[in-house]
């Protein structure tokens, strides 16, 4: 099924997807409830926010990155938001209009701009992380863009010239070693590279990994000793992209594989195990289990996104699954853990690569590729295989929940979950829920609508 969607009818430019263009600093904010005394730091969330009317068909993944942040200290809160000022956006500001196409309708920029910026704009619109004292905004097709503490843009960061190619928007930081592990993929060989940055921020390892074809690989998994890659058949079609079409298509005939890399010997290569085709945008976590790695993530029967003029004819529903990947036996088992729609899974990041007991998966209504509406989350006990669903309310639209640990509690779920949410009237707030008791403790009202976004994190003071 296909349709032509201009700015006036594109669902990714309407309602709470509609961009906001002002950059604000507001304090103090109204608080409903009480902010915990030990909750000190800031919540930052990234997302797409086009600064100019898009050229041609627009996809949600195309928008310029904008950071929305809430800073909390001593029971008070403030709000700040900033565009990520990429080189491409700077050129568009000079021109006064959009100059780049996107995933839905690729266009080459003018030749002089392509020489300056490249063939595509680094929107850095997907995630925001902190490592080795650097605040990095990420999108998976380009290198990171570094931000200053006040959220102004410092510029691209390539780890002192050591990084070649792109960086995933979902790096993993090992809580024991402080290392940051990530990969980069692209439409040209080598299609996949794996990297390790040490705790001080120095890129120490880069390994090229052979794939039979270029695929979109959004996320991956690490354990204490292994790295798990998912080679799934969301293929780049470079010819279609260069002719002005979409560059990503679902091609199950290409097959699917799960691969295991030994962190101690990355140069030894990946052990691949073939599986039936499926797709997963996001994984919850992974941990070692003898020779195997156990992985939890949100599995769909196929790519649950459409590009270009294509639209999914029916909802493609991601569900929480568990895989046990054994590279010695050459086997993969796949077990469903839930039958409710869910994505954007999160844990307490201090459990990355270790066996986490609790996971938090955003849930809501999945009415179609352009109509996914989160309004709560499911707390999963991964040991007892039980769960509890939490709703923010029938008229509240939310997103991914980030975990903020309580320094005064020892339990794994001793902390708070937080996300931006917007009600039917357009009023937005940061909602904070006790992850252990599953009770709302506070809403920090934002004096402007916060559009839907992608990923965010809590950065403790």
C-alpha positions in Angstrom: 0.0 0.0 0.0 1.4 3.4 -0.9 0.3 7.1 -0.7 1.8 10.5 -1.3 2.2 12.4 2.0 3.0 16.1 1.8 3.6 18.4 4.9 -0.1 19.1 5.3 -1.1 15.5 5.6 2.0 13.7 6.8 1.2 12.2 10.2 4.8 12.7 11.3 4.3 16.5 11.1 0.9 16.7 12.8 -0.5 16.5 16.3 2.2 15.8 18.9 4.7 14.9 16.1 4.5 18.6 15.0 7.8 20.4 15.6 8.4 23.3 18.0 10.9 25.9 16.9 11.7 28.1 19.9 14.6 27.3 22.4 13.6 28.0 26.0 14.9 28.2 29.5 12.1 28.1 32.1 12.4 28.0 35.9 11.0 27.3 38.3 8.6 24.7 37.0 5.2 23.8 38.6 5.4 20.4 40.4 2.5 18.3 41.2 3.5 15.9 44.0 6.9 15.9 45.6 10.3 15.4 44.0 12.4 12.9 46.0 15.2 14.6 47.9 17.8 12.2 46.5 16.7 12.7 42.9 19.4 15.2 41.7 20.5 15.5 38.1 18.8 15.9 34.8 16.7 14.0 32.3 17.6 14.6 28.7 15.6 13.3 25.7 16.5 13.5 22.0 14.1 13.4 19.1 13.3 14.6 15.6 12.2 18.3 15.2 12.6 19.6 11.6 13.6 23.2 11.5 12.3 23.8 8.0 9.5 22.4 5.9 10.8 19.2 4.5 11.7 18.6 0.9 9.2 16.1 -0.5 8.1 13.1 1.5 9.2 13.2 5.2 9.9 10.3 7.5 10.0 10.6 11.3 13.6 9.5 11.3 14.6 12.5 9.2 14.0 15.4 11.6 16.7 17.7 13.0 17.7 16.6 16.6 16.3 18.6 19.5 17.2 17.9 23.1 14.5 18.5 25.8 15.8 18.5 29.3 14.6 18.8 32.9 17.1 19.6 35.6 16.2 18.6 39.2 17.8 19.7 42.4 16.6 20.4 46.0 13.0 19.6 45.1 12.9 22.2 42.3 13.1 21.8 38.5 13.9 23.8 35.3 13.4 23.2 31.6 15.8 23.7 28.7 15.6 22.8 25.0 18.1 23.2 22.2 18.5 22.2 18.5 21.5 20.1 17.7 23.3 22.5 15.3 24.7 20.2 12.7 26.7 21.4 9.7 23.8 20.5 7.5 21.3 22.5 9.7 23.7 25.5 9.7 23.7 25.4 5.9 19.9 25.3 5.8 19.7 28.2 8.2 21.9 30.2 5.9 19.7 29.3 2.9 16.5 29.8 4.9 15.0 26.5 3.7 15.6 22.7 3.7 18.4 21.4 1.5 18.4 17.7 2.2 16.1 14.8 1.5 15.7 11.9 3.8 14.9 8.2 4.2 11.4 8.6 2.6 12.7 10.5 -0.4 16.4 10.9 -0.8 17.8 13.9 -2.7 21.3 14.9 -3.4 22.1 18.3 -1.9 23.6 21.0 -4.1 27.2 20.1 -5.2 28.9 22.8 -3.2 27.0 21.7 -0.1 27.8 18.1 -0.7 31.5 18.9 -0.8 31.2 20.8 2.5 28.8 18.5 4.5 28.4 15.2 2.6 25.5 13.5 0.9 23.3 13.5 4.0 22.6 15.6 7.1 23.8 14.4 10.5 20.6 15.1 12.4 22.0 13.4 15.6 18.3 13.0 16.6 18.0 9.5 18.2 19.8 9.3 21.5 21.9 11.3 24.0 24.6 9.7 26.2 27.5 10.7 28.4 30.8 8.9 28.5 34.3 10.0 29.7 33.0 13.5 30.3 31.5 14.0 26.9 27.9 14.5 26.1 27.1 12.9 22.7 24.1 13.2 20.5 23.7 10.2 18.2 22.0 9.0 15.1 23.2 5.7 13.5 24.2 6.9 10.1 26.9 9.4 11.2 29.5 10.1 13.8 28.4 11.6 17.2 27.9 15.3 17.7 29.2 16.6 21.0 27.2 19.0 23.2 28.4 21.3 25.9 26.9 21.1 29.4 24.4 23.9 28.5 23.2 21.8 25.5 24.8 24.1 22.9 26.5 22.2 20.1 30.3 21.8 20.2 30.6 19.9 16.9 31.3 16.5 15.5 33.3 14.1 17.6 35.4 11.3 16.0 37.4 10.2 19.1 40.4 12.3 18.1 40.3 11.1 14.5 40.2 7.4 15.4 36.6 6.7 14.4 36.0 5.7 10.8 32.4 5.6 9.7 29.2 5.9 11.7 28.3 5.1 15.3 25.1 3.4 16.4 22.6 5.3 18.5 22.6 2.5 21.0 26.2 2.1 22.4 26.6 0.0 25.6 28.6 1.1 28.6 30.0 -1.8 30.7 29.4 -0.9 34.3 32.4 -2.9 35.5 35.1 -1.7 33.1 33.7 1.7 32.0 34.2 0.7 28.4 31.8 1.9 25.7 31.1 -0.7 23.1 29.4 0.2 19.8 29.2 -0.5 16.1 28.7 1.4 12.9 27.0 0.2 9.7 26.5 1.6 6.3 25.6 0.8 2.6 29.2 0.5 1.5 31.8 -2.2 2.5 32.7 -3.0 5.1 29.0 -3.0 6.0 29.7 -3.4 9.8 32.5 -2.2 12.1 32.8 -2.9 15.9 34.5 -0.5 18.2 35.6 -0.3 21.9 36.3 3.0 23.7 38.0 2.7 27.1 36.8 4.4 30.2 39.0 7.5 29.6 37.4 8.0 26.1 40.2 6.6 23.9 39.1 4.4 21.0 41.2 1.3 21.5 39.6 -1.3 19.2 38.1 -1.3 15.7 37.2 -4.5 13.9 35.7 -4.9 10.4 32.9 -7.5 10.2 31.9 -9.1 6.9 28.2 -9.2 6.1 26.8 -10.6 2.8 24.7 -7.5 2.2 24.2 -4.0 3.8 21.4 -4.1 6.4 19.9 -1.6 8.8 21.1 -2.7 12.3 19.7 -0.4 14.9 20.7 -2.1 18.1 22.9 -4.9 19.5 23.6 -6.6 22.8 26.6 -7.1 25.0 27.3 -9.5 27.9 30.2 -9.5 30.3 32.2 -11.5 27.8 30.4 -11.5 24.4 28.9 -9.2 21.8 25.7 -10.2 19.9 24.9 -8.9 16.5 21.6 -9.4 14.6 22.0 -9.6 10.8 18.3 -9.2 9.9 16.9 -8.6 6.3 16.1 -4.9 6.4 18.3 -4.2 3.3 19.7 -1.1 1.9 18.7 -0.6 -1.7 21.3 1.9 -2.8 20.1 2.1 -6.4 16.6 3.0 -5.3 17.9 5.6 -2.9 20.1 7.3 -5.5 17.2 7.4 -7.9 15.1 9.4 -5.3 13.3 6.5 -3.6 13.5 4.9 -0.3 16.8 3.1 0.6 15.5 0.5 3.0 13.3 -2.5 2.1 12.3 -5.8 3.8 13.8 -8.8 2.0 13.2 -12.0 4.0 14.8 -14.1 1.2 18.1 -12.6 2.3 17.9 -14.7 5.4 18.7 -13.8 9.0 21.5 -14.6 11.4 22.6 -14.0 15.0 26.3 -13.7 15.6 28.5 -13.9 18.7 31.8 -12.1 19.0 34.3 -12.8 21.9 35.1 -9.5 23.6 38.5 -10.8 24.6 39.4 -11.8 21.0 37.4 -9.5 18.7 39.8 -10.1 15.8 38.9 -13.8 15.8 35.6 -12.8 14.1 31.9 -13.6 14.6 30.3 -17.0 14.9 27.0 -16.8 13.0 23.9 -19.0 13.5 21.1 -18.9 10.9 17.6 -18.2 12.2 14.2 -17.7 10.6 13.7 -14.0 9.5 12.3 -11.5 12.0 13.1 -8.0 13.0 14.0 -6.2 16.2 14.7 -2.5 16.6 15.5 -2.6 20.3 17.0 -5.1 22.8 16.5 -5.0 26.6 19.8 -6.6 27.7 21.9 -9.7 27.5 23.9 -11.9 30.0 26.2 -14.9 29.9 24.8 -18.4 30.6 27.7 -20.8 30.3 28.9 -20.8 26.7 25.6 -19.1 25.7 24.3 -15.6 25.8 20.7 -15.0 26.9 19.1 -11.9 25.2 15.8 -10.2 25.8 14.3 -7.8 23.2 11.3 -6.7 21.3 10.7 -9.0 18.3 8.5 -8.3 15.2 7.7 -10.9 12.5 9.1 -8.4 10.0 10.4 -4.8 9.7 7.8 -2.7 11.6 8.5 0.6 9.8 7.7 1.8 6.3 9.7 4.2 4.2 9.1 6.3 1.1 5.5 6.2 -0.1 5.0 2.7 1.4 2.7 2.1 4.3 2.2 -1.1 6.3 -1.2 -2.6 5.5 -1.7 -3.7 9.1 0.1 -3.2 12.4 3.3 -5.2 12.9 3.5 -5.7 16.6 6.8 -6.1 18.5 6.5 -8.4 21.5 9.1 -9.1 24.2 11.1 -12.3 23.5 14.0 -14.1 24.9 16.7 -15.7 22.8 19.4 -18.2 24.1 22.3 -18.1 21.6 24.9 -20.9 22.0 27.8 -20.4 19.6 29.4 -23.7 20.7 26.3 -25.8 20.0 25.4 -23.6 17.1 21.8 -23.2 18.4 19.3 -20.5 19.1 16.1 -20.9 21.1 13.4 -18.2 20.8 10.8 -17.8 23.6 8.0 -15.2 23.7 7.7 -13.5 27.1 4.6 -11.4 26.5 1.7 -11.1 24.1 1.2 -7.3 24.6 2.5 -4.7 22.2 5.8 -3.2 23.5 9.0 -1.5 22.5 11.6 0.9 23.8 12.8 -1.6 26.5 14.9 -0.3 29.3 16.7 -1.6 32.4 18.7 -0.1 35.2 21.9 0.6 33.1 24.1 -0.5 36.0 22.9 -4.1 35.0 24.1 -3.8 31.3 25.6 -7.1 30.3 24.6 -8.8 33.6 21.5 -10.7 34.5 18.9 -8.1 35.2 15.8 -9.0 37.1 13.7 -6.1 36.0 12.9 -4.6 32.6 10.6 -1.8 31.6 8.9 -1.9 28.2 6.8 1.0 26.8 3.3 -0.1 25.8 0.1 1.3 24.5 -1.9 1.0 21.2 -0.4 -0.1 17.9 -3.0 0.8 15.2 -0.6 1.0 12.2 2.8 2.0 11.0 1.9 5.7 11.5 -0.3 5.3 14.5 1.7 3.9 17.5 0.6 5.5 20.7 2.4 4.8 24.0 0.5 5.5 27.2 2.4 3.5 29.8 4.9 0.7 30.4 5.1 -2.9 31.5 7.4 -3.8 34.4 8.8 -7.3 33.7 10.3 -9.6 36.4 12.6 -11.6 34.2 13.3 -14.1 36.9 9.7 -15.1 37.8 8.4 -14.3 34.3 5.7 -12.1 35.7 4.8 -8.5 34.9 2.7 -5.5 35.9 1.3 -3.0 33.5 1.3 0.7 34.4 -0.8 3.3 32.6 -0.3 7.1 32.7 -4.0 7.5 31.8 -6.3 7.0 28.8 -5.7 10.5 27.3 -1.9 10.7 28.0 0.6 10.0 25.3 4.1 8.9 26.6 7.3 7.3 25.4 10.3 5.4 26.6 10.9 5.4 30.3 14.4 5.9 31.6 15.6 4.5 35.0 17.1 6.8 37.7 18.7 4.9 40.6 18.0 6.0 44.1 21.3 6.3 45.9 19.5 5.5 49.2 18.2 2.1 48.1 19.9 -1.2 47.4 17.3 -3.1 45.4 17.6 -3.3 41.6 14.3 -1.6 41.1 15.0 1.0 43.9 14.7 4.1 41.8 12.4 6.0 39.5 11.1 5.8 36.0 10.6 9.0 34.0 9.3 10.1 30.6 7.8 13.1 28.9 4.0 12.7 28.4 1.4 14.9 26.8 -2.3 15.0 27.4 -5.1 15.4 24.9 -5.1 19.2 25.4 -1.4 19.4 24.5 0.0 20.0 28.0 3.3 18.2 28.7 5.0 17.0 31.8 7.8 14.9 33.0 6.1 12.0 34.9 8.2 10.3 37.6 7.1 6.9 38.9 8.6 4.9 41.7 9.9 1.8 39.9 9.6 -0.4 43.0 6.2 0.7 44.3 4.8 1.5 40.8 3.3 4.7 42.2 3.6 8.2 40.7 5.5 10.5 42.9 5.6 13.7 40.8 4.7 15.5 37.6 7.0 18.3 36.5 4.8 20.5 34.3 6.6 21.9 31.2 5.4 25.3 30.0 5.3 24.2 26.4 4.3 21.1 24.4 7.1 18.6 24.1 6.7 16.6 20.9 7.2 12.9 20.7 10.8 11.8 20.6 13.1 8.8 20.7 15.5 8.0 23.5 16.5 9.7 26.7 18.6 9.2 29.8 18.9 10.3 33.4 22.2 11.8 34.3 22.7 11.9 38.0 24.4 14.9 39.6 
